């Protein structure tokens, strides 16, 4: 239906048509307003503005137009709710047919402002109705004005809603949440198109169109692709014709809050190819979009103009409007579907993740069932791994979350709102992907032993099939075809299930699976090199003659050959690299390891791309080359990796890690001192961070001792300098740089690494750095805060008093030039002492309570208990 913008544009087009047929501009302006343009709007002002705009447009071609007494057919939608029976009886004047027709219109327009132009008007005799109004105009009855003022607008409205038009244009409302009246009306009249109001308008506008007339729309682009609008797509593709469609860049139309498209539909079948403009790659607003449309019209070979026969769209599951797809791509969908060889499933929904989910590093590690017993379903621990999507990462990784599955998940299952889907697939080997992604979709192998939720849907099947599908899904073929199956940010189970899987010779499948297997192991090595992996063993910068990192391999996985060596099918050593007594040498070795792994994975992915491009016959569509940004194992990064080493050192200070054992040495449970011989952890798990040497066991001193133990005393200073340079903090010496890192940056890095769920807690008096210390959450005891107060804060206060007293004596005897520096230092110490005094009162309050914590409650809950004395989590 019309609006000011559509009306003005249509006026200019019609003027060209009239003048080409020999009419004068004055004649054409009159005919256009009288006979060609009609519009309705719910809002009175919008209708008035549209009428005004059309009148002004007519005056552009005829200066005397306002004197010709020609009124535009643009009306506000009126409601009949207030029409009384006396007015109806007066209008009907005893004519039963007239009364029936006017009552029909009154009924159809009841609550009309709720429904707008989606109202459907039952057939009536409009000629007779308008004839009656002509009679009434000459009448002097009391109800004359009521009939003309109340009934006549309804009949005009009904007439416009009943007529057929050569062209209908609209930018309909984008609304999918309705009040009760509107929802009922849509369900009763447009059940197949109820997903959104704009889809109702698309269907309804065919009712306004003459046969083979045209409807023009500007709507969200989602109707072209997602499942909600599949009935609408099928109706359009089977009964109508898309003549032109422009898919705009996501944010091109600033007035819209969603990505939109503009298109014209013919009200009739046609075998002609539609014309499509794909402008999604061109940013810069509508000005750029308009420019590109004109460019495509002038040069159809521009690369973003397409002609497509819409009957091809039905070859793709869900019938997406995949106008850019080539013949080869359409042909690929003649293969069997993924659902025919494997099963894709959506996982559970807890409805309250903060209650049931944890990052694995939060809880007592002994209470997590990382490895499932051979007998499926034997769960003797509360927490089990949960797959819930994550960052863009292929082949393996994103193993972060755990879920409370005590007593076979009783707490979750009993929670109101939780939905337990596909429980028969829990703990099975699978491939997972992210339900929501803003870019490419990535698929990862998941070992047996995990549950999956709705954000991490998964594929299940035989092991060899999973290896094959993992390779296929991470290929450029999947990337290309997924843009047809799922061009929005969602990639659902249903969409993936429709993915075409070509028949492949057994020999080729074997080669694909070998490479897929290799890629899993390469990605395992990368993922497990960092302490956020629950399979982390030792930091990669630790020196040793040969640094071997071993990984348990699922029994089903075939052993591969690495560096020409045949490997045990139960264990795989991925890299053996010589490490030196200098951390710089270890870093260089690590850097080379990362480069080798990255290059091998990239080469493997490109080889898989070549294989699948050949299988699907897409040589003219795709190239096998992989961009570095799409290879999801990490290259070495000096700053990141040294900070990671510092974090590992802090873990050894607390006893979380040990230089004598692989993996976690302590993360809850019983303390075993026999695990620590080379480097002894802090006795009370309280490590102060100071800006001076106030404590023997402050964090800088402990870190220096750690580096000395790991790399040797003879290379200590050289190693400290290398570390300090990589940390890039202020300081005149290596120790000052390291000290400033711990004071200013370490905790920010820790929060980032552990997703704002820190396992080392920073007790912090404030901005003056009066007092700081780290406490390992898993070693926290009810008397820990009391120890902080008596053994550290009181000690710090005593040292401040001594230092202040000493400075005051120095100032008294110092020359004037020296007093300025000493006074500045004194002011700083006094500010710190005052900050600690206030802080001590807060600590005292908590210390007296002897608070216990339950690790199962998670960091967010436990951290909040002590939020007044801990650093803020930002």
Helices and strands as residue ranges (DSSP letters): H 4-20, H 25-31, I 32-36, E 38-41, H 44-61, G 65-68, E 73-76, H 85-92, H 96-108, H 112-115, G 116-118, H 126-137, H 144-146, I 147-151, H 152-162, E 165-170, H 180-189, G 191-193, H 197-208, E 209-220, G 221-224, G 227-229, H 230-239, E 241-247, E 260-266, E 274-278, H 285-298, E 305-308, G 310-315, H 327-332, E 336-337, G 338-340, E 343-345, H 353-356, E 357-359, G 365-367, E 368-369, E 383-387, E 401-404, H 406-414, G 423-425, E 430-433, E 443-446, E 451-452, E 458-460, H 463-473, H 476-485, H 493-497, E 500-501, H 506-527, E 547-552, E 561-562, E 565-566, E 571-577, H 583-616, G 628-630, H 638-654, G 673-675, E 686-688, H 699-711, G 713-715, H 716-727, H 734-744, H 746-753, E 760-764, E 772-776, G 777-779, H 784-787, I 788-793, H 794-813, H 816-847, G 855-857, H 858-865
